[in-house]
Amino acid sequence: MPLNSTSKSSPPPQVLMERCIRRPWEAYVEPFRMAPGVWYIAGNDWVACYLLETTDGLILIDTAMHENLYLLLQNIYKIGRTPFEIKKVLISHAHIDHMGAARALKELLPAAQFYLGERDLEFLHERPELIAGSPSVTWGLFEPDALYADDKPIVLGDFTVKTVSSPGHTPGCTSFFFDVTEKSGRVLTCGMHGGVGLNTLTREYFEEMRQPSSLRDEFIEGLKKLDLLEVDICLPSHTNQVGILPLRSQYSEEFNPFVDPSIWHELMNERLERTYALIAAGQ
């Protein structure tokens, strides 16, 4: 599976988000399977959301934007499930493109548990301007039911999701890792870094948004730490990070095009190189 490097040349995140929320039908993507019990479910071609089918209900990773929620819900129905089976919602970080629909979804699913990284509570309670890139975008505050702890995996049915605090893109950014088993018995490790965007790691951003530049140091150390892990299927948080969309039609029970242990390391090292380049350029 090719590492998609279009994020180096693609339009700024705000431009991509505007397309998704103003004309969501243009960005729509049908749900597709990436591993046994793992679906790309987002309903858009930019921000990734994943649905995990466990033996005791569903886990949703990220919610995408409020304006796209109807397409995400539609996709859940398309794979023969219902949103009311969702028991846990894992938010990777407190930015509007990943948690913009959380408020509406929490009202729809009052019994579901919503998770967030503790250090991102500041965004919700004190600095909501850090959540949204534009005041014109619809979103609402919500209160998480639980906070991640690296030593306490999230368990539902036959799925165990290990979380790893990965500060940088936001202080509370969190990464997710879990195993799936194919019919052949082969066990595959899936991994998603909670946020590798460099747009919040520049000197200009730190000064304008009054965020500590030490977040960049934490980001670097986190990438080095996560690069030590072996991940068979790299789940991107945005589709311009890893080239999953061109391969979606190739998946079958006999062949999984998303299995490539090299991609995880490539993504970690590509982001390391680009972060070092920012520092060298004084940005």
N, C-alpha and C positions, 0 to 999 in steps of 0.2 A: 504494500500500500504506500503510495507516494506521500511524502510530507508536503503539505500544501503551503507554500510560502507566499501566497498572494496577500497575506496580511501585511507584508512589507509595502505593497503598492496599492492595496485596496483603499477605498474612500475612508475618511475618519469614521469612528464608531457612531457619531451623532447622525451622519448622513445615512449610514446603513440602518440605524434605528428608525429614522424618519420614514424610510421606505417601508419598513415592516409594519409600522403602526398606522401610517396614512393609507397604504394600499396593501393590506395584509394578504389579499387574494393573489397578488403578484408574487409574493414571497412564499406562498404555501408549498409545503412538502408533505406528501403522503407518509404515513408511518412506515418504518422499515426495521427489520430485525438486525441486530448486530452480534448477537450471541444468544444461546438458549435462555429464554426469559428476559432478554434485554432488548428494549425497543427505543429507537430514536422517535420521539413522540411530539416534538415541539410544535409542529404545524407551521414552521417557518424555516428558511434556508440560511439563517445567520446565527441565532442563539440556540444552542443545543439544550434540550431537556430529554431526560431518559426515564423510562418506565420499567421497573423491575417487577416481574411477575413471581411472587413467592407463593408458597403453599398456604399462606395465611393472609393473603391480600396483596395490595400493590404498594410499592415505594416510588414516589416521584422525586427525581432530582432536578431542581430548579423549575420555575414557573414561566419564564420568559415575560413578555410585556402584557399589561392589562388588555390592550387592544387585540392581542393574538389569542387570548384565552379561549375564545369560542372554537378556534381551530384545534387547539390542543385537546379540548374536551371531545371534539368531533373525532379526532384521531383515536382516542381511547375507545370510543364506541366502534370505530372501524375495525379494531383488532378483536372485537367480541367481548370487551370488558366494559365496565362502567366506572365513572369517576368516583362513585360512592364506595368503591372497593379500596380506594386509597386510604391507607392507615398512617403513613408517614410521608412527610414532605421535607426533603433535605435541601436547604438553600446554601449554595456555595459561597455567596458573599452578598453584601447589601448594596448592590447596584440595581438600578431600575430594570435593566435588560434581563436580569436573572431573578428578581423578586417582585417585579412590577405587578404581577397578577396575584401575589400572595394574599393580599387583603381580601379580594373577591373570592379566592379559592377557600380561604379560611372560613368565610361566612357560608359558603356552600357546603363545606365539610367540617362542621364544628367538632366532630369526634376525632378528626385526624390530628396527629402530633406534628407540629412544625418545629424544625431545628435551625439554629443559626450559630455562627461562631461568636463567642462572648465578646471579643474585641470590636465587633461590628455593632454592638448595642449602642455605642456612642452615636452612630449614624442615625439610629432610630429615635433615640431619646434626646439628643442634644444637637446633632448636626444633620438634619434631614436634607439640607442642600447638597450634601455629598452623595446622596442616593441618586438624584435625578440630574441628568445633564441639561435638561430644559424644563422650565416651569410649565410649558404647554403640554407635557406628556402626562397622561392620566396614571395615577398610582395612589395607594393609600398605605398608611402605617399599619403595622400589625405587631402583635406581641408574640414572640416565639414561646413554645411550650417547654422547650428543652434546649440546652446548650451542648455543643460537642465537647467531648473529652477524648484525647488520643488513646487513653487506656480503657475506654468503655465503648466497644463496638456497638453498632446499632443492629439489632437482630429482629428479624421478622420472618416467621416460617423457616424455610430452608436457606435464606439469604443472611449472611453476616457482612455488614459494611463497616470496614475499618476507616476511621477518619484521621486525617493528619493536618494539624494546623499549618497553614502555608501563607503567612503574612507577606504582604508586598503590594499586590494589586489593591487590596484593602487590608486593614489590620487583622480582621477576623476571617480572612479567606481560608477555606477549608477544602482539602482534597479527599477523594473517595476511592477506596479499593475493595474489590470483592471477587470471589471465585465463582465460576460457573462450570458445570460438567456437561460435556457433549454426550450424545447417545453412545459413542464409542468408548466412553469412560475417560476420555482426555479431559483434564482439568485446566481451565484457562483463567488467568488473572486479568481482570479489567481494571483500568485506572483512569481517573479523571483529575487533572490538576484543577483546583478551584478557580484559578484566574491567572493567566500569563500575560495579560495585556500590559504593554509598556506605557500606555497613555497616562497612567497615574503614577509613573515613576520618574518623571522629569523634574528638573530643578524648578522650572516654571510652575508646574502643578503644585509642588510642595509649598512654594511661596504663596501662590494665589489662594490655595485652599487651606493653608495653615496646617499642613500635615508634616510630620517629622521625616527628614530625609533618611533617617535610619531604616525606614521601611525598605529602601532599596537594598541595604545591606542584608536585611532579613530575607528579602526575595532571593538574593544570590545564594545565601547559605541554604535556603529551602530547596532551590533547584539542585544544588549539589547533593543534598541529602536524598531527595526523591530520585535522582539519577542512579542511586545505588540499588533501587528496587528493580525487580524484573516484572515487566508488564507485557502480557501477550497482546491485549487489545487496548489501544490508546483511545479513550473517549475524549474528544475535544470539547471544550466549553463553548467554542465558536467554530463554525465549519470552515473558516478560512485559516485554521491552524493545522488541520490534518485533512487530507483529501478523502473524506468518507463518502460524500455525495455521489461521485462518479461510479462508485463501486456497489451502490445499494442494490442494484438489480441482480448482482452475481451471487448473493447469499443463498445457500441451500443447506439442508441437513448434511449433505456430503461435502460441502465446500464453504469455508468462511473466508472471504477476501479481506476481512479486517484483522486477521491474525498476522501480526508482524512485530516481534519483540524489539526490533531495531527502532521502530518509530518513536516509542516513549523516550528513548535516550536521545534521539535526534531532536525531538521537541525541547527537552530540557536544555540541551547544549546550544541549540539555536537561540533560545531565549537568553542564555548566559552570554553568548557572544554579542547579542544586540544590546544587552544591558551594559556590558563593558564598553561597547562603542558609544553609548550615551554618555558614560562617565568620561571617556577619552575626549569627546567633543565638548565637554563642559556643559552639557544639557541636563 
